[in-house]
């Protein structure tokens, strides 16, 4: 399949796969009705940006070997309809990636949280060990230009498995389509409520993920998570179970140190959830033939995944972190990690309600107690984001009631947010900014410099 057309090429994974195939020597074309940065510039640089936006069935011709359909495109898309008329094979990007790696050992990281970090850790260790591998990662990782790689000579594929739907023709979670030889589940906490209306239906997707593990495959799972443990230890599970938890460690002068059979290993990352992520990655690497000595040599230089507890600014007394946390479980774990790492400092935690789930009133109560470990808790939301998602406005008192925190402050204006972040600013402190959005366009770099000044 050397000639491929992408319908909805502008998506994060879609444009990365298009670039990977282009670099492999494929003839790649694509279309979309909207393409944002950084996809636009990256496609343009390689001559893959469509000449005009929109759908055109005349782009589809009998010379195509395959069409790859993004989730953004609907079932009545004119290019898709034309491909079906011509009998051209149509794939979602997960099913196409499986097609390209079906003769390799596929390792898939699944879970409601920690996927990107665990995948990043595994990739970091494999690179340190000079192992050649394919990969597919949803987020941009430091040191990588393209987040998809397909090589004719590699024997292993590392995949970040997303539970969101694959395409209009394959309306199933993406991670069901990879059929892993080695699977990892980090944790289960209700997400994507616009697709999975109940927690039970969401959990069922992970049960099905376990069922598609290849015969004789391994299931590495976080035994600290009750939902995961229950699924992994069900009588009908055929995969070989490998549980993991929090490794032995201590915190000394703001640094987390692992206690291992190889001696003590100081880390660049911290927090209970990161330690569990690390232990899961260690078990994966062991299954791929990487021993503990090599693993610990590599992991001590791991600085963390992009946007995960990313340090924005620091002086001797104050530090500012940015984190991608937005779901209740991620929020709680991140706040608790920073609290544990900096016990003597005033912790100001600010999160943005930005996703469809977090802005839905029926989901809000899941946030109860999530920010209780902070000395000052602030929740920001942009009224414009609520309008774009066609959701009803949420009164500030409803948000405060959902978090169950009388001291919590609700803000919906970026200028007011700047003032709220400065309130009570004195002495040693930590500022933690958590969102998958941009806080209404707030300049986080400038804000961080002002906080530590």
N, C-alpha and C positions, 0 to 999 in steps of 0.2 A: 504494500500500500504506500506508494511513493508520491502520489498526488492527492492532496487532502485539502478540503475546504472547511473552514470553521464558521458556523452560524452562531453569532454572539461571541466574536473573537475578543471583545474587550474585557471579559471577566478576568479575575485575578489568576485563577488556575488555567483558564482557557488560553490567555495570551502567553503565559509561561510555557504551556505545552506547544503552542504554535511556534514559539521561538526555539524550543528544544528540537522540534522536528526540522525546522529550517536549518539549524546548525548541524543536523544529522544528514543534510543533503536532500531533504524532501522538497517538493514544490508545494508551497503553502499559499493559499488565498483565504480571505475572510470577509465577514460583513458584520455590521452591528448598527443599531439605531442610536446609540450613544456610547462614547468611549471617553473615559476620564483618565486623568493622570494617576499613577505613572504609566499605565498601560499605553496611552496614546503615544508618548514620546519614545517608549521602548520599541513599539511596533514600527513607528515612523523611521527610527534610526536604521532598522534592518530592511526597510522597504516592504513591510507587511501591512501597513496601515491602509484600510480601504480608501479608494479615491473619493468616494462620497458615502455619507451615512444613509442608512435605510436598507430595505430588503429588495433584491432584484432576482427573480427566478432565472434570468438569463445568465447569471453567474454559475448556475448549475448545469453541467454538461456531462456527456457520456464518458469523457476522458478522466473523470474523477475516480479514484480508487476507493475513497471513503469520505463521508461527511461527518463532522463531529459537532454535536448539538449541545449548546449551553443551556442552563436552566432558565436563562433570561428569555429565551425564545419560546413562543407558544406552539401548540400543536397545529395551528392553522397557518403557521409561518409559510409564506409563499415559496421560499427557497427549500424548506423541508418538504412541502407538498411536491415540488418538482423533483427532488431527489427520490422520493418514494415512487413517483411515476416512472422514473428511469431505472428503478431497481438498484440504485446505488446503496451500498451498505451504510447505515446510519448508526453512529455510536454516541453515547454520552462520553465525556472525557474519562470518567472512572472505568467504564467498560473498554474504552480504547487503550487505556494504560494497562489494564489487565491483559488485553490481547497482545500488547507489545512485550509483556514480562511473564507470560504464562509458562515459560520454560525455566524461570528463575525462582530462587527462594524469595518469596514475598513476605515482608514483615510489615504489619499494619498497626499503628498506634491509634486506639479509639478511646473515647471517654468524654465526659462533659467539660472537663478542665484538664490542663496539663499537657494536652496533645503536642502543641508546638514546642514546649520546653523539652519534653521527653525526646521528641524527634530530633531536636537540635542537639541534645546531649549525645544521642546515638551517632549522628552524623559527625559531630566533633571528634568522638573517639575513633570512628572508622577512618577519618582523614588522618588523625595522628598515627594510626597503625598502618597507613598506606594501603588500605583496602579499597579496591575499585567497586563502586556500587551505583545503581540507579536511584533516583529519589523523586518524590512528589510531595511538596510541602505547601500549605496554604498561605503562610506568612513569609515575608521577606527576611532572610537570615543574613547576619553579618558575614561578609566575605564571599557572598554568592551573587553573581549577576543574574542568573536565571534559577528559578526554584523548581524546575523539572529537568531531569537528565535521563536520557535513554541511550545506552551504549551497547553495541553489539558484542562486546567482550566481557561485560560484567556478569556476575552470577547471582547478585543479590539486589533487591529493590526495597528501599525504605520508604514507607508511605504514611503520611498523616491522614488518618481516616475520619472524614467528616460525616456526621449523621444527618445532614440536610439532604434534600432530595436531589437526584442526579440530573434529570431532564424531563421534559413533557412526555417523552416516550418511555422513559424509565423512572416513574415517580416513586422511587424507593431510595432509602438512604444510601449515599455514595459508598459507605464502607461495607455494604453488603455485596458490592460488585468486585472487590479486589480478591476475594477468596484466599485469605492469608495462610501461609505455612506456619508463621509465628504471629500470634495476636497478643496485644496488650490492652487491657482496660484499666484506666486510671481512676475513674470515679463516675458516678451517675447522679446528676442533679437536674431536674426538669428544665428543659430549654426548648426553643423553637415552638412555642405554644401556638403559633399561627398554623402549624402543620400538625403537631401532636397535641390534641385538645386536652388530654388527661395525662397525668403522670404515668399511669399504667400503660398507656399506648406508647409513651416514650421509652419506658423500660423494656417493652417488648422488642424494640428495635435492637437492643443490645443482646437479647436472647437469640434473635435471628442472626446477629453477627457471629455469635459463638457457634451457631449451627453451620455456618458456611466455612468454618476453618477446615482446611484440607485434611483428609484422613491421615492420622499419625502426627498431626500438628500439635503445637504447644500453645497453651493459654496462660499468659503471665498476667496476674491480676492483683490489684491492691486489696489486701485482706483487711485493711483498716476501714474500708468503705462497706457498710452493711449490705447495701443493694448489690454491689458488685460481688461480694462474697457469696451471697445467697444464689445468684445466677451461676457463678462459676462452680459452685459445689452441688448443683442440682444433679440427681442421679443419672439423668440422660446425657450429660455432657461427655462427649467422646474424646475431646482434646486432652492432652496431658496437662494437668493443672500445676502451675508454679506460682505460689503466693508470695507477696512481698509486703513490707511495712516500713517503718521509720528506722533507719540504721542508727547504731550507737554513735553519739556525738556529744560535743560540749561547745559552749560559747565562751570565748576568751577575748576580751578587749574588742568586742564588736565583730569578731571573726568566728565563723562556725568551723569546727575542726572535727573531722571524722575519725573514729577509732577503728582501725582495721587490722587485719593480720599482717599487713605490710607496714604497720606503724601508723602514726597520726598523719592525716591528710588535710591541710587547711584549704578551705573553699573560697571562691569568689562570690558564691551565691549563698542565700540563707533562707530560713523558714521551713517549717514542718512539711508543707506541701512540696517544696523544692527537694527536700531530702527524700521524700517518697518517690518523686519523679526520678531522682538520681538512682535510687535502688531498683526501680523498674527498668531503667536504661541499662544498669549493670547486668541484670538477668538477660535482657535481650542480647547484649554484646557477648555474654557467655554462650548463648545459643548460636551465635555467629562465629564462634571460635576465638573470641578475644578474652584472654585471661585477666584476672584481677590486677596483676601488676601493671599491665598496659593500660587497663581502664583507669586506675587511680592516678597514674602518671598523666594521663590526658585530662581527666575531669578536674584536676586542681587548677587548670588554666581556662576552664569554661567560665565565661563572664555572664552568661544568661542569654536567653532569647530576646530578640528585639521587642521593645515595648512591654517586657515583663520585668518589673522592678528595675527599670532603667534609671540610673542615676543622672539627674539633670544638672545638679550643682551641689557643691559642698565646701564648707570651711571647717574650722576646728570644732565649732559648736552646733552647726546646723547642716542639714542635708535635705535634698528634695528628690523624691522618686516619682516616676511616671509608670503606671501599670495599666495593662489592657483589661483588668478586672471589671466586670459589669454585672455578671449573674450573682445571685445571693451567695452561693458557695464560694465562688472566686473572691468576692468582696470580703467575706468573713475571713477566709484563709490568709489573704494578703494583709489585712489590718492586723490580725493576730501575729503574723510573721514579723512585721515591723515592730510591733509592741514588744515581742520577745527579744528582738535583736538590739533594741535601744530602750531598755527599761527605765532609764533615768531621765529621758527627754520628753518634753511635751509633744504629743502626737496630734497633729491636725490632719484629719482624713477628709478628703473631698471626692465625691463620686458624681458622675453624670448619668442620669436616666436618659438613655439614647436609643436602645434597641426596641424593637416592636414589643418584645416580652416585658421589658422593664417599664415601658410606658403604658402597659395594659393594666387597668384597675384590678382585674381578676387575678393578676399575678403579683401585685404589689406586696401582699401580705407575706410572701416568701422571704422578704427582706428583714423580717423581724429579728432584732438583735445583731444584725450583720456588722454594725459599726460601734458596738458598745465598748470595745477596747480602746477607742480613740478618746483623747481628752477633749477634743472639739470635733464635731461631725457636721459636715456640710453636704447637702444634696443639691445639685444644679440640674435644671432641665431647660431646654430651649423651646419656647412655645411654637416656634416655626417647625421644629422637628415633629412635634405632636400633630400639627396640621398636615405635614407631608405624609405622615403615616395614617391620616384620616381617622385619628382617635379623638375621643372627647377630651376636653381640658381636665387636668387633675388639680383640684384645690390643694394648696400647700399643707393644710391641716390633715388632708387625707394621706399624704406622703409621710408626714410626721407620725401619724397614727400607725401606719404600716410598719415603719421601722421600730416602733415601740420605744422611742428615745425622746424624752421631753426636752433634752438639751439640743436636739438636732435642729439645724437651721436650713431652711429651704430657700433657694435663690434661683431666679430665672432671668437675670440680666448679667452679662459679663463684667460690666463696670462695678455693679454691686458685689459680684463675686470677688473681685480684686480687693475690695474693702473688707469683706468677710475673712479673707485669708490673712490679712494683716492684723486683724483684731487680736489683742492679747499677745502680740509677737514680742517676746523678750526671753532672754536666756537660751539655754540649749533646747533645740527643737528638731522635729522631723515633719516635713510636709509630704503627704502622700496624695497624688492626683490620679484618680482611677476612672477610665472611660474607654469605650471603643469609638468615641466621637472626638470633637475638638473644643468642647466647652464654649460653644457659640463663637468660635474664632479667636479665643483668648491666646495671646502670645505666651506660651508656657516657658520658653527660654528666658524671656524678659522677666516674667513673674518669678521664676526660680532665682535669678540673679538678685532681684529685689528682696526676696525672702532671706537670703544668706548675708545680705549687705549689713 
